[in-house]
Amino acid sequence: MLNQPMISMLSSSPFEKKQNTHLVLLCLMVPILLLSACGSDEPESDMPALYRSVDVTPERVLVIEEDHDLIFGRIGSLTSDSDGDLYVGDNQMIHIKHFDRNGDFVGTIGREGRGPGEFSRITNMFIARDTLYAYDFDNARLGRFVKNTSGILEFDNYLDIEMTDERHPRGVLKSKDHYVVESFTRSTEDRPSTGQIALLGRDGTVMEPDFLDIPVPERVMITFDGMSGYVMKPFYRSSHYRLTPDDYFYYGWNDDLSIDRIDMAGRVINTIRFDVDPRPVTRQDISELSERYPEQYWSSVRQHIPDTKPAFTNFLVDEHHRVWVNLSDIEHEDADKWIVLNQENDLVASFDMIPNIYFYMVRDGLMYGIERTEEELQRIVLYEVAIDN
């Protein structure tokens, strides 16, 4: 068993978390992650020339946005199959939208309910061998959809994710031979809340219930009008994880840029590292943060603003086991800095990307993400980033 301080981003996107801010006082034990920023003066940029020496230019190749015929409720997940078709999990409308590789709408998959092919809340989904899987959090089951002879995905069956009475599965990922399940235990008077990663076999049998321990991050208690709840500490440290189709698990604690690659026996095969200096928070960060929190509990939150920002905010793994890391606004505020590292810790490429995009996957030089526009609209974006193999 590996023991690491980890917090998963699997259950919902940053956009969904931001929309849920005002629910915090109604959800006493469920952490609400907020898009936030945090204090001191902005230093002059001193980026190493190494970053700029391998710059590539991402090109946006596809946009799917709302119009009078297409409405997104609250996008929570995004994936693609080998044909390039896109599948978008909508957590408000409780279904999956299917688009072809050109971005044309094909139809919806599933609907709200508890019957076959129905969902109550989709927390994540993925494609494995051109089969679509979608995890229904409220019913703790993984829906499986396969293509019929016409190439249309149809409901096949459910895999019940059975944990102990104390553990509540939050999301599921699948590789070639394994499922990885994130779960959490609610806190009690005698025990704080904790998180776990469990390893399951292809039939859903729990092989290792404590494959990883993922302690819950530091939270801030908010009390208002006699009600109490938790929000995440601004710019909290966390970990992100990815599972690759060939049964490798990647995770990294974002206090620094160090990402481990482990096999399904729990052995660390390699560690990808890159020196990233902590970025001081700024007065502007604190000002923006104060505008995002409701005034009633800003005074409680402001006491927990850290001095520096995390080393990275997201990472992806491509089919060549290169790690794509979002360093966020390390150079300037109007762009996110991304770097690509290989297994030898070489910097393969770096590029700037416009902010407010959460990327879910990268494959064949295409990055798949959800963008939040200044008008608070959601849209699907694909970017081509040409990197020599």
N, C-alpha and C positions, 0 to 999 in steps of 0.2 A: 504494500500500500504506500502510495506517495502522499505526503502531507505538505501542502503548499497553501499560502494565503491567496485564495482566488475568489473572484466575483464574476459570474457569467453575465454576458450581454445577450444571452440567447432568447430570453422570454419576450422581449419587445424592442422595437427600435427607439432611438432617442426622440423621434418625433412623437411617438405615442406617449412616452414618459412625460414630455413637456405638456401635452394636452391634459394629462391626469393630475396636474399640480393641485388643483382645487379640491381633489378628492382625499387629500392626505388626512384630514381630520375625521373622515368617515371610515378610513381603513386603518385600524389601530395597529395591526401587526404586519402590514405589507409595506415594505420600503418603496417609496416613490422616488425614482431617479430623475433629477432635474438637469436640464441643460443649464450650465452655470459657468461663471467665471469669477475670479477672485482678486492683492494690494501692494504696491509701491510703484515707483516710476519705471517706465518702459526703457530698457537699456538700448543702446545702439546695436543694430544687427551685426554680428561678427561670425557669419556662417563660413565654415571652411571652404576653400576653393574646390575641395574634393566633391562637394555636393554639385556644384555648378559644372564640373568637368564632364559629367555623364548625363546632363539634362536631355530629356526627351519631351516631345510635345504631345499631350493627349488631344485627341480629336473626337468631338461628340458625333456619334454616328446614328443615334436613334433617340427620339423623345416621344413619350406617350403622356399626354396631359389631358386634363378634364375639359370637356366641352358640353354642349347641350344634350349629347347622347351618352356621355360617359362621365360618371361621377365616382370618385373614390371617397369612401367613408373615413377610414383610418387604416392606412397601410401598415402592416406589421411584419411582413416577410416577402421575400422575392427569390425566385430560383428560375433555372432554365434547363431544358433538356438538350440532348445531342443534336436535335434539329434546329436549335436556336429559338424554339417557342418559349414564351415567358409565362410564368405563373405568379400571381400576385395575391397574397393573403390579405383580405380585408377584414379587420377585427371589429368594425362597426356594422357592416352589412352581413357579416358571418357567412362569407363564401369566398371562393377562390376565382379570380378572373383569369381567363386564358387568352393570350395574344399570340399571333403567329410571329415569325421572325422579322416580318416587316412592320410589326406594331399594330396590325389590324386585329380588332376584337373578334374572338372566336365564340366565346360564351362563358358561362359560369359553371363552376363545379361545386357541388354541395349546397347546403342551405342551413339555416338555423333550425335546431331541433335535436332530438336524441335518438332518432331512428337510423337505419343504415344510410351511410353517406352524409349524415348530418352532423353539425357541430354546435357547441355552445360558445367556445372561445378558442380560436386557433392561435397558439403561442409561437409555433414555428413550423416550417415545412421544408422539404428538400426533395431532390431527384436522385434516385439510385437505380442505375441500369434502366433508365427511361421509365421507371415507375415512380409515381408521385406519392409522397408520404406527408401527412399533415397531422400534427399533434393537437388533440382537443384537451385543453387543460382541465376544464370543469368535469369532464367524464373520464380523465386519466386513460385515454386510449389513443392509439396511433392508427389513423385511417390510411388504407392502401388503395390507390387508384391505378388501374392498368389500362393500356390501350386496347380497344377492340379492333376488329378487322378493318374498320374505316379510319383507324388512327385516332379515335376519340377516347379520352380517358373516362373510364367508368369505375364506380365503386366496386372493390373486390372483397375486402374484409377488414376487420379491426384486430389490432394487437393490444390487449389490455396490459397496461404497465402497472404491475402489482408490486408495491413496495410494502414496508411495514406500516402499521397504523400511524406511527409518528412522522413518517416521511411523506412529503407531498411532492410528486413529480412536477417539475415546471416545464421541461422541454426534453426533446429526444433528437439525437442525430444518429445516422446509420452509415457505416462503411461497408466493406465487402462482406465481412463475417460477423460484425458486432453492432450492437446498439450502445450508445452512450446516453445515460439518463442523468439529468441534473435534478436534484431534489433538495428540499429544505425541511428543517424541523422548526416549528414555532417555539418561541421562547415561553418559559413559565417562570413562576416566582423563584424556582430553584435552579433554572438552567437557561442560559442565553440561547438565542436562535443560532443554528449552525446550518451549513450547506454541505452537500455531498455530491460526488460523481460516482455513479454505479456503472458497471460493465455488464451487459447482457449478451447472451448468445443469439444466434439467428432465430431461434424459436421463442425468444423473449425470456428465457430462463436467466435468473440473476446469477452471474458467474463470480462477480466480485462487488459486493455492496459498497465497499469503501475504497474504490479505486483511487479516488482523490478526496481529500477533505477541503472544503471551501468555506472558511469562516466568513460570517456576515460582516460587511464593512462597518466602519464607525458611522453611527447615525446620530441625528440631532432630534431630541425630544421637543415637540411643540405642544404647548397647552394654550387653549383659547376657548373662552366661554364654557369652561367646565369640561371640554373635550380634549383628548390627548391623541397624539399620533407621531409618527417618525417621518423624517425626510433624510435623504442622504447628505452627508457633509459635503459642502461645495468643493469641487475638484478633488473628490475622494480618490484614493488609490484603489485600483481594482485589477483583475486579470481577465483576459479574454482567451477563449479557446476555439480551436478548429479541429475537425476530424476529416481526414482525407480518405478518398475511396479505397486506397490500398492499405488501410488499417494502421495509420499513424495518427497520433494525437499531439497537437501543438498547444502549448499554453505559455503565457507570459504575464508576469506581474508588472504593471506599468509605472512603477516607481523608477525603473530604469529600463533600457531596451535590452532585455535578455529573454529569449523565447526558446523553450525546450521542445525538442522533438522526442517523443517516447513511443515505444511499441505497446502492443496490447498485453504484454507481460509486465508492464510497468517499468521497463528499463529505459533510461535516458540514453538515446542514441547519439544525440548531438545537441549543442546549444548555440543558437545564433545570437551574436552580441554586436552592439554598435554603441559607441560613446555618444551620449546625448546629454548636454549640460542642462540641469534644471532651469526652467524659465521662471523668472520672478513674476508674481502677479502684479497688476498695475492699479492705479487709482481708477482708470477707466473701466477695468474689469469689475471693480467693486461697485462702481456706479451702475453698470449694466446689470450686475447681479441683483442689486437692490430693486431694480425695476421689474425683475422676473418673479420675485417672491411677493406674495401678498403682504401688505404693510403690517398686518396683525402679528406675524411671527418673524419678520425680518430681524428684529432686535435679538432674537434667540439664535438665528442662523449666523449673523455677522460675527459672533464670537468664535466661530469655528472655521473661519476662512484660513487656509494654509498660506505659507509664504511662497511656495512654488507650485507650478503646474505639473501634472504627470508627464512622463517622458513620451508617451504615445497614447492615442485614443482608440485605435482600431488596427487590426492586422488581418490579412488574407493570405492564403497559400494557394499557389497555382499548380498546374499539372507537372511542372518541373521541380516542385518542392522549393521554389523561391518564395520568400516571405516578403509581402508588400505591407509596409508599415505607414500609417498615417501619424505624422508628427504634429499635426494640427498647425496652428499659426506661429511656427517657429521663426519665420522671417518677417512676415507682414500680415496685417489683419484681413486683407481681402483675398487670401489664398491659403490653402492647406498644403504643407510640404509632405510629399510622399517619397519614400525611398524603397528600393528593391534590393534585397540581400540574398545571396546564395548560401548553400550549406557550408561554404568555406569562409563565411563572414565577409566576402567581397561585396562592395557596393556595385551592383550591376547597373542601376539607373536611379535617377531622381527626377521629380517633376512637381510642378505646382498644379493644384486643382482648386476650382472655386469652392468656397465653403458651403455649409448647409446641405451636404450630400452624405448620406450614410450608405456605404458600399457593402453589399452582402457577399459577393463572390467575384473571382477573377478567373477567366479561362480563355485560352487561345488569344491572349492579348486584349481581351475585352473585359472591362470593369462594369459590373451591374449594380446600379444604385437607385436610391429614392432621394429626390431633391425636394426641399421645401423652399418655395419662392418667397419673395418679399411680400407678396399678397397672401401668404399662408396657404397657397395651393400646393398639392402634392403632384409630382410627376415622376415617371420612370425615365431614367437616363442610362444610356450605354455609351461608354467612352472606349475608343481604341487607343492603346498605348503600345506602340511598336518598339519591342525590345529584342535585340539579337539573342538567340538561345545560347 
